[in-house]
Amino acid sequence: MKKAPSYETQELREFGEVLRGRRTVDQYLHTLVPDELVRDALEAATWAPNHYVSEPWHFILPGKETVGRIIDLCAEIVAAAKGPELAGHKRKAWGEKPGWLIVTCPYSHDDALREKEDYAACCAAVQNFMLYLWKAGVGSKWTTGPITRDARFFDIIGVDADKFFVVGMLWFGYPKLTPTQARASVDDALTELP
C-alpha cells in the first residue's frame, strides 16, 4: 500500500514563509531590478488560474518618459484636490519608485460574470508577480488610486478606456524598509459546515 505524502516538508514550509512574509513596500533602494527578473516574474504571473484559459491580463512596463508623464498627471490631480504642497510630496515619492507595471483587463460589457472572472484572474496574476519578486528579494506595492481611473491616464498609457480597465499599477524594487505586519487568526475568517 502506498503511503500518503507528507505535507511536513522543507519546501512547503519555505513556500509558506514566502506567502506570509510578503509585504507592501513603499520605500525602495535606487537599485533597478534586472529586466530578466521582471520578465521571469511576468511569465510566472501568466500561470494564474483563469476561466476557460482566457488569459485576460495585459502588462505594460512604462519607460522613463511615460513614468514622467504619469507623475506629472498625479501631481496635477493631487494639486487640484489637496493643494500644491501635497502634490510636491507625491511627485517626489512617486519619482523614487524604481520599477513600474500597469495591469489591464478587458471589459466584458455583455457578460458581467465573465468580467468578474477575468478580473479575479488578473488579481491572481498580480499576486503571482508580487510573490515571485518577493522570493527574489524584491518588494512591491499594488495601487488602484484615482489616477488609474482618469481618462488622461489611459491616454498616457495608450489604452482604450472603453475596452479596458486598470486592475492596478504596481511599483517594485529592492526594499529600503520592510514593514512588519500581523493577520487575524484564520478562525476569524473561517466557517466550517457539517
FIFILUM-807723 format. One line per 10 residues: number of its first residue (from 0); their letters; for each residue x, y, z of C-alpha. Coordinates in nm, 2 decimals. Each point is the difference from the previous one (the first is absolute). Layout:
N
NUM = a = X Y Z; ...
END
This chain:
194
0 = mkkapsyetq = 0.00 0.00 0.00; 0.13 0.34 -0.10; 0.06 0.25 0.29; -0.16 0.34 -0.02; 0.25 0.27 -0.07; 0.10 0.22 0.30; -0.09 0.36 0.00; 0.28 0.06 0.25; 0.27 0.09 -0.25; 0.27 0.27 0.00
10 = elrefgevlr = -0.12 0.12 -0.34; -0.36 0.04 0.12; 0.12 0.19 0.32; 0.21 0.23 -0.22; -0.29 0.06 -0.23; -0.22 0.09 0.30; 0.27 0.24 0.12; 0.00 0.18 -0.34; -0.38 0.03 0.01; -0.01 0.13 0.35
20 = grrtvdqylh = 0.31 0.21 -0.03; -0.10 0.21 -0.30; -0.06 0.36 0.09; -0.12 0.31 -0.18; 0.32 0.20 -0.04; -0.02 0.38 -0.05; 0.37 0.10 0.03; 0.26 -0.14 -0.23; 0.37 0.01 -0.06; 0.10 0.17 -0.32
30 = tlvpdelvrd = 0.13 -0.33 -0.15; -0.19 -0.11 -0.31; -0.15 -0.35 -0.02; 0.16 -0.19 -0.29; -0.22 -0.02 -0.30; 0.04 -0.38 -0.02; -0.14 -0.04 0.35; -0.30 0.22 -0.08; -0.07 -0.20 -0.31; 0.03 -0.33 0.20
40 = aleaatwapn = -0.25 0.14 0.25; -0.24 0.10 -0.28; 0.03 -0.35 -0.14; -0.08 -0.14 0.34; -0.30 0.24 0.02; -0.15 -0.15 -0.32; -0.03 -0.34 0.18; -0.28 0.14 0.22; -0.33 -0.19 -0.02; -0.23 0.15 -0.26
50 = hyvsepwhfi = -0.35 -0.12 -0.11; 0.01 -0.18 -0.34; 0.37 0.10 -0.03; -0.12 0.35 -0.10; 0.34 0.15 0.11; -0.17 0.34 0.03; 0.30 0.20 0.14; 0.21 0.24 -0.19; 0.32 0.14 0.15; 0.15 0.34 -0.07
60 = lpgketvgri = 0.36 0.09 0.10; 0.02 0.37 -0.03; 0.33 0.16 -0.08; 0.15 0.31 0.15; -0.19 0.24 -0.23; -0.33 -0.16 0.07; 0.07 -0.02 0.37; 0.08 0.37 0.00; -0.34 0.07 -0.17; -0.18 -0.21 0.26
70 = idlcaeivaa = 0.17 0.18 0.28; -0.09 0.34 -0.15; -0.36 -0.11 -0.02; 0.00 -0.12 0.36; 0.14 0.33 0.11; -0.27 0.18 -0.20; -0.28 -0.21 0.15; 0.13 0.04 0.36; 0.06 0.37 -0.04; -0.36 0.05 -0.11
80 = akgpelaghk = -0.14 -0.20 0.28; 0.24 0.07 0.29; 0.23 0.28 -0.09; 0.36 0.05 -0.14; 0.18 -0.11 0.31; -0.14 -0.35 0.01; 0.04 -0.01 -0.38; 0.37 0.07 0.04; 0.03 -0.28 0.26; -0.18 -0.25 -0.23
90 = rkawgekpgw = 0.23 0.11 -0.29; 0.31 -0.07 0.21; -0.13 -0.33 0.14; -0.11 -0.14 -0.34; 0.32 0.12 -0.16; 0.19 -0.23 0.23; -0.18 -0.32 -0.11; 0.26 -0.20 -0.20; -0.23 -0.25 -0.18; -0.35 0.05 -0.14
100 = livtcpyshd = -0.26 -0.24 -0.14; -0.36 0.06 -0.11; -0.24 -0.28 -0.03; -0.32 0.03 -0.21; -0.30 -0.23 -0.06; -0.26 0.02 -0.28; -0.35 0.10 0.08; -0.27 -0.26 -0.08; -0.28 0.24 -0.06; -0.25 -0.27 -0.08
110 = dalrekedya = 0.11 -0.26 0.26; 0.04 0.13 0.35; 0.09 -0.35 0.13; 0.28 -0.03 -0.25; 0.13 0.34 0.09; 0.01 -0.09 0.37; 0.18 -0.33 -0.08; 0.25 0.18 -0.22; 0.06 0.26 0.28; 0.06 -0.28 0.25
120 = accaavqnfm = 0.25 -0.16 -0.23; 0.19 0.32 -0.05; 0.01 0.05 0.38; 0.14 -0.35 0.03; 0.26 0.09 -0.26; 0.10 0.31 0.19; 0.05 -0.21 0.32; 0.21 -0.25 -0.20; 0.22 0.28 -0.12; 0.04 0.15 0.34
130 = lylwkagvgs = 0.08 -0.33 0.17; 0.25 -0.09 -0.27; 0.18 0.33 0.05; -0.02 -0.03 0.38; 0.17 -0.34 -0.01; 0.28 0.18 -0.20; 0.03 0.27 0.27; -0.21 0.26 -0.19; -0.29 0.18 0.17; -0.30 0.15 -0.16
140 = kwttgpitrd = -0.31 0.21 0.05; -0.33 -0.04 -0.18; -0.20 0.32 -0.04; -0.34 0.07 -0.14; -0.02 0.37 0.07; -0.21 0.26 -0.18; 0.27 0.04 -0.27; -0.07 -0.35 -0.13; -0.36 0.10 -0.09; 0.09 0.34 -0.15
150 = arffdiigvd = -0.05 0.03 -0.38; 0.33 0.19 -0.03; 0.18 -0.30 0.15; -0.14 -0.23 -0.27; 0.12 0.25 -0.27; 0.35 -0.01 0.15; 0.02 -0.38 0.01; -0.17 -0.04 -0.35; -0.29 -0.20 0.12; -0.36 0.03 -0.12
160 = adkffvvgml = -0.20 0.08 0.32; -0.32 -0.13 -0.16; 0.15 -0.34 -0.05; 0.23 -0.05 0.30; 0.02 0.09 0.36; 0.31 0.02 0.23; 0.03 -0.28 0.25; 0.29 0.17 0.16; 0.32 0.20 -0.02; 0.29 -0.17 0.17
170 = wfgypkltpt = 0.32 0.14 0.13; 0.29 -0.24 0.06; 0.36 0.02 0.12; 0.24 -0.11 0.26; -0.15 0.10 0.34; 0.16 0.28 0.19; -0.23 -0.08 0.29; -0.21 -0.32 0.04; -0.30 0.07 0.23; -0.12 -0.26 0.26
180 = qarasvddal = -0.36 -0.12 0.00; -0.24 -0.24 0.16; -0.31 -0.17 -0.10; -0.31 -0.11 0.19; -0.04 -0.36 0.08; -0.13 -0.22 -0.29; -0.27 -0.10 0.25; -0.14 0.36 -0.03; -0.05 -0.05 -0.37; -0.11 -0.36 -0.01
190 = telp = -0.33 -0.17 0.02; 0.00 -0.38 0.00; -0.33 -0.17 -0.10; -0.10 -0.36 0.07
END
